[in-house]
Amino acid sequence: MEWSELTQREQQIARYVARGLTNKEVAEEILLNLRAVMFHVYRLMEKTGSKSRDELRLWGAAQDSNRIGPTSTGGKAELED
């Protein structure tokens, strides 16, 4: 699975997971329902072949660090960095 094959929302959530945020923290950051975040994380794990959240975190961190150009996470975290 390539980063570019993910939707923008999946990329956004993958970045937050890669930073170690919980589903609840991600939901609060992007103002999305917790169950929606849980669904996205589940689908990300399926798409990437990750067997655990930690594997997904590592995959997301590696993919995001290999991208060229600015990364926009959206939400208030971007302003704090």
MARRO-150495 format. One record per residue: residue number from 1; residue in one letter; chain; x, y, z of N, C-alpha, C in turn. Coordinates in pm, whole numbers. Layout:
SITE  seq  type  mol    n.xx    n.yy    n.zz   ca.xx   ca.yy   ca.zz    c.xx    c.yy    c.zz
SITE  NUM     A    A       X       Y       Z       X       Y       Z       X       Y       Z
...
This chain:
SITE  seq  type  mol    n.xx    n.yy    n.zz   ca.xx   ca.yy   ca.zz    c.xx    c.yy    c.zz
SITE    1     M    A      85    -118       0       0       0       0      89     123       0
SITE    2     E    A      61     211     -91     134     337    -100      55     448     -32
SITE    3     W    A     125     545      22      64     660      88     -38     727      -2
SITE    4     S    A      -5     741    -129     -92     811    -224    -224     737    -249
SITE    5     E    A    -231     611    -213    -353     533    -231    -455     557    -120
SITE    6     L    A    -413     625     -14    -504     656      96    -582     783      66
SITE    7     T    A    -702     792     121    -778     915     109    -710    1023     193
SITE    8     Q    A    -747    1147     171    -689    1256     250    -721    1236     398
SITE    9     R    A    -842    1192     430    -880    1169     570    -795    1057     629
SITE   10     E    A    -774     950     553    -690     840     601    -547     886     625
SITE   11     Q    A    -495     967     535    -360    1021     553    -354    1105     679
SITE   12     Q    A    -454    1188     700    -459    1274     818    -459    1190     946
SITE   13     I    A    -544    1090     950    -553    1004    1069    -426     923    1086
SITE   14     A    A    -369     875     976    -244     798     985    -132     883    1045
SITE   15     R    A    -128    1012    1011     -25    1101    1068     -41    1112    1219
SITE   16     Y    A    -165    1127    1264    -189    1137    1408    -154    1007    1480
SITE   17     V    A    -191     895    1420    -156     765    1479      -4     751    1485
SITE   18     A    A      64     794    1378     210     786    1374     273     870    1484
SITE   19     R    A     205     977    1525     256    1062    1634     222    1005    1771
SITE   20     G    A     146     894    1774     117     827    1899     -13     868    1967
SITE   21     L    A     -99     942    1897    -225     983    1956    -323     866    1963
SITE   22     T    A    -406     865    2065    -511     765    2079    -626     801    1986
SITE   23     N    A    -719     707    1968    -837     736    1886    -913     856    1941
SITE   24     K    A    -927     862    2071    -999     973    2134    -928    1105    2107
SITE   25     E    A    -796    1105    2119    -720    1228    2093    -730    1270    1947
SITE   26     V    A    -727    1173    1857    -742    1204    1714    -880    1266    1690
SITE   27     A    A    -982    1205    1747   -1119    1256    1730   -1130    1400    1778
SITE   28     E    A   -1069    1430    1890   -1073    1566    1945    -996    1663    1856
SITE   29     E    A    -884    1620    1802    -801    1707    1718    -872    1746    1588
SITE   30     I    A    -939    1649    1525    -998    1678    1394   -1149    1693    1401
SITE   31     L    A   -1201    1698    1523   -1344    1719    1544   -1428    1617    1468
SITE   32     L    A   -1395    1490    1490   -1465    1379    1426   -1514    1285    1534
SITE   33     N    A   -1624    1220    1509   -1681    1124    1602   -1580    1012    1632
SITE   34     L    A   -1571     973    1757   -1477     869    1799   -1495     740    1719
SITE   35     R    A   -1620     699    1698   -1645     574    1623   -1597     586    1479
SITE   36     A    A   -1606     705    1421   -1557     726    1284   -1405     710    1281
SITE   37     V    A   -1338     764    1381   -1192     749    1388   -1157     602    1404
SITE   38     M    A   -1228     533    1491   -1203     389    1511   -1219     313    1380
SITE   39     F    A   -1322     346    1303   -1344     282    1174   -1228     310    1079
SITE   40     H    A   -1184     437    1072   -1073     472     984    -945     399    1023
SITE   41     V    A    -918     390    1152    -798     320    1198    -806     172    1161
SITE   42     Y    A    -923     113    1179    -943     -27    1141    -917     -47     992
SITE   43     R    A    -975      41     909    -955      31     764    -809      53     726
SITE   44     L    A    -743     147     795    -600     169     769    -519      44     799
SITE   45     M    A    -553     -22     909    -482    -145     944    -505    -251     837
SITE   46     E    A    -628    -262     788    -656    -358     680    -578    -324     554
SITE   47     K    A    -584    -197     514    -519    -155     390    -368    -172     393
SITE   48     T    A    -308    -145     509    -162    -150     519    -110    -287     561
SITE   49     G    A    -201    -377     599    -158    -509     644    -101    -507     785
SITE   50     S    A    -130    -401     858     -80    -389     995    -161    -481    1086
SITE   51     K    A     -92    -554    1171    -158    -646    1262    -184    -583    1398
SITE   52     S    A    -128    -465    1420    -148    -395    1547    -143    -245    1522
SITE   53     R    A    -189    -171    1620    -184     -25    1609     -39      21    1605
SITE   54     D    A      49     -47    1677     190     -10    1678     251     -29    1538
SITE   55     E    A     214    -138    1470     262    -158    1332     212     -46    1242
SITE   56     L    A      86      -7    1260      30     103    1181     104     232    1212
SITE   57     R    A     134     255    1338     208     376    1378     343     380    1308
SITE   58     L    A     414     270    1309     546     264    1245     535     281    1093
SITE   59     W    A     436     217    1033     415     230     888     387     376     854
SITE   60     G    A     296     438     928     260     577     902     378     671     919
SITE   61     A    A     458     648    1021     574     734    1044     674     720     929
SITE   62     A    A     696     598     884     790     576     774     738     637     645
SITE   63     Q    A     610     619     615     552     674     493     554     825     494
SITE   64     D    A     514     884     605     507    1030     613     645    1093     604
SITE   65     S    A     746    1029     662     881    1085     659     943    1074     519
SITE   66     N    A     891     983     437     943     967     301     879    1060     200
SITE   67     R    A     774    1130     241     704    1220     151     783    1348     131
SITE   68     I    A     767    1406      14     833    1533     -17     731    1644      -2
SITE   69     G    A     771    1755      58     683    1870      70     621    1877     208
SITE   70     P    A     545    1984     231     486    2004     363     377    1902     392
SITE   71     T    A     364    1866     519     258    1777     561     159    1857     643
SITE   72     S    A      36    1851     605     -67    1925     677    -156    1828     751
SITE   73     T    A    -158    1839     882    -241    1750     961    -377    1810     984
SITE   74     G    A    -389    1941     966    -516    2007     994    -540    2012    1143
SITE   75     G    A    -633    2092    1185    -666    2099    1327    -566    2181    1406
SITE   76     K    A    -587    2186    1537    -507    2274    1621    -364    2226    1642
SITE   77     A    A    -336    2096    1625    -200    2046    1646    -101    2112    1551
SITE   78     E    A    -146    2141    1429     -59    2204    1332     -12    2340    1381
SITE   79     L    A     -97    2411    1451     -62    2542    1500      35    2536    1617
SITE   80     E    A      34    2425    1689     118    2411    1808     260    2368    1774
SITE   81     D    A     279    2307    1659     412    2253    1623     512    2361    1593
